[in-house]
Amino acid sequence: MKKTVSTSNMKDRVYCILIALYALSFSITAYGDDIVQTYHNPVSKYSLPDPTVIRDANGYFYLYATEDTHNVPIYRSKDLVTWRYAGTAFTDATRPMDFVPKGSIWAPDINYVNGQYVLYYSKSEWGKTWECGIGVAVSDRPNGGFHDAHKLFISSEVGIENCIDPFFIQDDGRNYLFWGSFHDIYGVELTEDGLAVKDGCKPQKIAGGLIEATMIVKHNGFFYLVGSAGTCCEGAKSTYRLVVARSRNLFGPYVDRNGRSAISDNFSPLLNKSPEVYGPGHCSEFVQDDAGQTWVLYHGFQADNVDAGRVIYLDKVEWGSDGWPQIQGMRPSVEAEVPLFGEAAGIENAQRATTDNYMIHQMDGCNAYRIDSSDGSPFSWQLFSLSGCLINQGRSQSEAIVDTSMVERGMYIIRVSGGSGNWSEKIFRL
């Protein structure tokens, strides 16, 4: 006898299939009681070359990049995966102009030194390898307001060609800066505040001319020098890739896995191109999630959208039994498990960002700040002096402009309150 299926049962089956497909679209897989969530690369499809990243006291990650967006773009994230525009490091009024006035700002490096955010940056015009140099600026907040920008040195002054791509590191309570781009890698000690080269200190060579974009990380008694070799900026023809060497000492000697010298241009491969990504390289600092896992951000070209520029990728770094860092398959991932934060990492009181609903941007060319509400909901704002005196206030929806032209130069606080939570941020009136 032929078995029949009722119309209602058939609709139920179709409905269940659609629900299942919908759930799969979120890339969440269940294993017993565990939920494993994944992300897809790239994590940002905006052109943000040469990323550098820092985590603030509130648990937010801030990413800075070469200025494909004028005045150095800043993006913010709670989880290293979803990035939201947070402003620019400089405005036209605060933009560094004391050297290479017509140059662009490349390869920033963000750090927190002695209670303030310190941004190192390259200033260069393409091809002018003796006129370029490295500068520094400071801010009391991570999403802009950098000021007091000044030159550290230029190539012609120190006799080192192509002084770009700065990287700051502290070791044994001292500050150091490393730099270089295909004309050898050098390092020098800085002052206690990190804002100048220490008197009497001379640059020391630590690696040859194979690489640029120095990043050094200390792990289990070794210093690992990660650099980028090849061509960075030729789209599908880019040969950029990450390579690594290591040393027991910060200033070397660095060697590859076979014990060969980095000064003689010997490095071991860390990350190569893939069918999906061309020219992956110029990585950020290694950062950790709340579960202690190590992650790295870097730029690359999407094979299916090269014209989008150098977009941002994220991958986990594993530490092998031999101590060397490794990225699975030595290729950018397409899909991978997300970093773990807060309760997902099994930590009840983990450092974490609590809200991402309000963003405060300094506006170009004027002493004004724009407040954005991510969900468009109403909010109130207040402008305070550092002593707590109320200077101005208002209410708005979606966005508001706070004019600070009536107050004297110095630090102030903007507080925002609404249905989505509260947010306070220090600002700097120029």
Buried (B, 14 or more C-beta within 10 A) or exposed (E): EEEEEEEEEEEEEEEEEEEEEEEEEEBEEEEEEEEEBBBEBBBBEBBBBBBBBBBBEBBBBBBBBBBBBBBBBBBBBBBBBBBBBBBBBBBEEBBBEEBBEEBBBBBBBBBEBEEBBBBBBBBBEEEEBBBBBBBBBBBBBBBBBBBEBEBBBBBBEBEBBBBBBBBBBEBEEEBBBBBBBBBBBBBBBBEEBBBBBEEEEEBBBBBBBBBBBBBBBEBEEBBBBBBBBBBBEBBEEBBBBBBBBBBEEBBBBBBBBEEBBBBEBBBBBBBBBBEBBBBBBBBBBBBEBBEEBBBBBBBBBBBEEBEEBBBBBBBBBEEEEEEBBBBEEBBBBEEBBBBBBBEBBEBEEBBBBEBBBBBBBBBBEBBBBBBBBEEEEEBEBBBBBEEEEEBBEBEBEEEBEBBBEEBEEEEBBBBBBBEBEEBBBBBBBB
